[in-house]
Amino acid sequence: MFGLSDGDAAAQEAWEEAGIADAKISKKPIGTFSYEKLLNTDETIPVTVNVYRLKVRETVKKFPECKQRTRKWVSFKDASDMVREPELKKIMIAMHK
């Protein structure tokens, strides 16, 4: 996101997509993964993502994408089982150990 550090961009995404209103962000990424992002044009582009740990302090019910997404709190194991990207799955499993 233009004008934001990677960590601040992660916090912004957490706000927009899950209503995370306040979180402590790790200073450095805890890992990186790559995937093919599907665009609205049905094309894909390669994307590399830095992953930051967020310690959630506050959530809200109304957030920018609340009508498109459902927030659900699950265990690390269940969350890693839901993830499709193998590299992200590895980061999540390692973070939990």
C-alpha beads as a LAMMPS data file, in Angstrom:
LAMMPS data file: protein, C-alpha beads

97 atoms
96 bonds

1 atom types
1 bond types

-500.0 500.0 xlo xhi
-500.0 500.0 ylo yhi
-500.0 500.0 zlo zhi

Masses

1 110.0

Atoms # bond

1 1 1 0.000 0.000 0.000
2 1 1 1.422 3.290 -1.100
3 1 1 2.728 5.373 1.788
4 1 1 2.544 2.605 4.414
5 1 1 5.237 0.344 5.802
6 1 1 4.659 -3.372 5.197
7 1 1 3.598 -3.847 8.831
8 1 1 1.170 -0.936 8.679
9 1 1 -0.212 -2.299 5.401
10 1 1 -0.791 -5.654 7.132
11 1 1 -2.682 -3.890 9.906
12 1 1 -4.739 -1.973 7.315
13 1 1 -5.646 -5.238 5.556
14 1 1 -6.627 -6.772 8.912
15 1 1 -8.910 -3.784 9.521
16 1 1 -10.527 -3.879 6.075
17 1 1 -10.968 -7.649 5.880
18 1 1 -11.619 -8.666 9.504
19 1 1 -12.423 -5.596 11.590
20 1 1 -9.213 -5.738 13.620
21 1 1 -9.446 -2.249 15.108
22 1 1 -6.353 -2.429 17.314
23 1 1 -3.420 -4.818 17.131
24 1 1 0.247 -4.940 18.061
25 1 1 2.244 -5.586 14.881
26 1 1 5.562 -7.449 14.799
27 1 1 8.386 -5.137 13.707
28 1 1 9.776 -7.671 11.248
29 1 1 7.973 -10.193 9.055
30 1 1 7.723 -13.703 10.468
31 1 1 7.916 -15.161 6.964
32 1 1 7.294 -14.707 3.271
33 1 1 5.234 -16.657 0.765
34 1 1 4.397 -16.398 -2.933
35 1 1 1.253 -17.181 -4.885
36 1 1 -0.578 -16.414 -8.118
37 1 1 -3.195 -13.703 -7.518
38 1 1 -6.322 -13.912 -9.652
39 1 1 -7.338 -10.508 -10.992
40 1 1 -10.845 -9.378 -11.976
41 1 1 -9.751 -9.826 -15.600
42 1 1 -9.276 -13.596 -14.994
43 1 1 -5.530 -13.098 -15.394
44 1 1 -3.061 -14.048 -12.678
45 1 1 0.038 -12.254 -11.482
46 1 1 2.808 -13.524 -9.203
47 1 1 2.722 -11.950 -5.737
48 1 1 5.179 -12.186 -2.842
49 1 1 3.721 -11.500 0.619
50 1 1 5.531 -10.580 3.837
51 1 1 3.670 -12.056 6.816
52 1 1 3.458 -10.109 10.075
53 1 1 2.218 -11.321 13.432
54 1 1 -0.663 -9.284 14.829
55 1 1 -1.638 -9.513 18.472
56 1 1 -5.296 -8.537 18.359
57 1 1 -6.443 -6.130 21.033
58 1 1 -9.839 -5.069 19.685
59 1 1 -12.303 -6.093 16.977
60 1 1 -15.450 -4.396 15.745
61 1 1 -18.585 -5.741 14.072
62 1 1 -18.707 -3.156 11.288
63 1 1 -15.662 -2.888 9.024
64 1 1 -15.138 -2.113 5.318
65 1 1 -15.592 -5.694 4.031
66 1 1 -18.033 -6.977 6.684
67 1 1 -20.694 -7.714 4.053
68 1 1 -18.229 -9.740 1.958
69 1 1 -16.454 -11.642 4.726
70 1 1 -17.239 -13.557 7.893
71 1 1 -14.747 -13.384 10.755
72 1 1 -14.271 -16.673 12.545
73 1 1 -11.783 -17.363 15.341
74 1 1 -10.229 -20.824 15.089
75 1 1 -7.223 -22.666 16.478
76 1 1 -3.843 -22.429 14.734
77 1 1 -4.255 -26.034 13.585
78 1 1 -7.694 -25.385 12.082
79 1 1 -6.483 -22.148 10.490
80 1 1 -3.478 -23.846 8.903
81 1 1 -5.794 -26.590 7.583
82 1 1 -7.901 -23.889 5.868
83 1 1 -4.951 -22.272 4.088
84 1 1 -4.295 -23.248 0.466
85 1 1 -0.812 -21.760 0.048
86 1 1 1.760 -24.360 1.242
87 1 1 4.367 -21.733 2.194
88 1 1 1.857 -19.820 4.349
89 1 1 0.773 -23.079 5.969
90 1 1 4.408 -23.738 6.964
91 1 1 4.747 -20.247 8.466
92 1 1 1.576 -20.729 10.498
93 1 1 2.625 -24.148 11.793
94 1 1 6.103 -22.876 12.714
95 1 1 4.601 -19.837 14.481
96 1 1 2.465 -22.060 16.673
97 1 1 5.309 -24.306 17.862

Bonds

1 1 1 2
2 1 2 3
3 1 3 4
4 1 4 5
5 1 5 6
6 1 6 7
7 1 7 8
8 1 8 9
9 1 9 10
10 1 10 11
11 1 11 12
12 1 12 13
13 1 13 14
14 1 14 15
15 1 15 16
16 1 16 17
17 1 17 18
18 1 18 19
19 1 19 20
20 1 20 21
21 1 21 22
22 1 22 23
23 1 23 24
24 1 24 25
25 1 25 26
26 1 26 27
27 1 27 28
28 1 28 29
29 1 29 30
30 1 30 31
31 1 31 32
32 1 32 33
33 1 33 34
34 1 34 35
35 1 35 36
36 1 36 37
37 1 37 38
38 1 38 39
39 1 39 40
40 1 40 41
41 1 41 42
42 1 42 43
43 1 43 44
44 1 44 45
45 1 45 46
46 1 46 47
47 1 47 48
48 1 48 49
49 1 49 50
50 1 50 51
51 1 51 52
52 1 52 53
53 1 53 54
54 1 54 55
55 1 55 56
56 1 56 57
57 1 57 58
58 1 58 59
59 1 59 60
60 1 60 61
61 1 61 62
62 1 62 63
63 1 63 64
64 1 64 65
65 1 65 66
66 1 66 67
67 1 67 68
68 1 68 69
69 1 69 70
70 1 70 71
71 1 71 72
72 1 72 73
73 1 73 74
74 1 74 75
75 1 75 76
76 1 76 77
77 1 77 78
78 1 78 79
79 1 79 80
80 1 80 81
81 1 81 82
82 1 82 83
83 1 83 84
84 1 84 85
85 1 85 86
86 1 86 87
87 1 87 88
88 1 88 89
89 1 89 90
90 1 90 91
91 1 91 92
92 1 92 93
93 1 93 94
94 1 94 95
95 1 95 96
96 1 96 97
